[in-house]
Amino acid sequence: MHEDLLLRLMLSDASFLTTKEKTLLQDTLEDADSLASLTLTDIATIIHRNIPKAVWKGSESLKKAEISEKILSAMGISWTAWDKADYPAMLTEMTDPPYMIFYRGNLSCLKNPCVSVVGTRRVTAGARKATETFARDAADDGVTVVSGLAYGVDSYAHRGSLLSSQGNTAAVLPSGIDIITPSAHTKLARSILDKDGLILSEYMPGTPAQAFRFVQRNRIIAALSPVTLVTQAPAGSGALITADYALAYGRDVMLHEECFSSESQLLEKVNLQELKAKAALGKKVSHKIEQSVQHYRDDGAPVIKSYAEYKQCRESAPGTVFCKRDDGQGKFF
């Protein structure tokens, strides 16, 4: 078991490999020392793919894996992997599933019906209330609310769930499982675990949060649920990246009506001004300016105002639920 885990940890940290390639190496090699002895050319030969830009130092990778193994043991951190029976089923449907998942808490809560709730960090009072209320009502109905433990909407999705005596909540981190990100939410993370919830990450212990890992984290949030609900997200928000992932994975996207409130529209204007200022400085943000909740609404994403309406949309046959728009018009979903 010790050697198997060390080999898996080394493979998990080899970001230049796909999950299928990691699995091939796992099945081919005897132990961690065998992997540590390979050159990048050796690895390329085994996986039948050229990997010219990758950096690989086997001995350093082994040392890092040994440190991570000690952290797992000391902190009581559990793990599962792509080839294990308890690996979250929804993740197997991804095109790029995590090779390993590290977690603390109740992994089985992902077997409940799940809904991913996401949104902006700069949350308004209305969106905060809407997020908390939706999450509490969902949890009351036995649904696991999935989010990212970030400031703003994410935190209120978790807090709303914790107000319920019935449901669980799951937080996906953009860092190693031993590093609560942001650190200010350490107490919230503890509350999640105390309430039989879950904290998980695809990154081995000791991995710091970096910008690209927030985006990678978002794809897991999207994959874990059949629906991603956006409660507030101005143009270019990371929450809309999560929505895009959800659609790419064949999931549904819903919008809370708070996305279109007067408060949200004001936030949208401020955010657009900031993005345009960045564009004037030569920064590449044009794609963010074009991305907005209105885009998803125009493409047919249902706009709901409560968990009851969310549930109605989920349980009704397509084309039977009418969602009214601000202009008095609407569509059937």
Buried (B, 14 or more C-beta within 10 A) or exposed (E): EEEEBBBBBBBBBBEEBBBEBBBBBBEEBEEBBBBBEBEBEEBBEEBEEEBEEEEBEBEEBBEBBBBBBEBBEEEEBBBBBBEEEBBBEBBEEBEBBBBBBBBBBBBEBBEBBBBBBBBBBBBBEBBBBBBBBBBBBBBBBEBBBBBBBBBBBBBBBBBBBBBBEEBBBBBBBBBBBBBBBBEEBEEBBEBBBEBEBBBBBBBBBBBEBEEEBBBBBBBBBBBBBBBBBBBBBBBBBBBBBBBBBBBEBEBBBBBBBBBBBEBBEEBBEEBBEBBEEBBEEEEEBEEBBEBBBBEBBEEEBBBBBBBEBBBBBBEEEEEEBEBEEEEEEEBEB
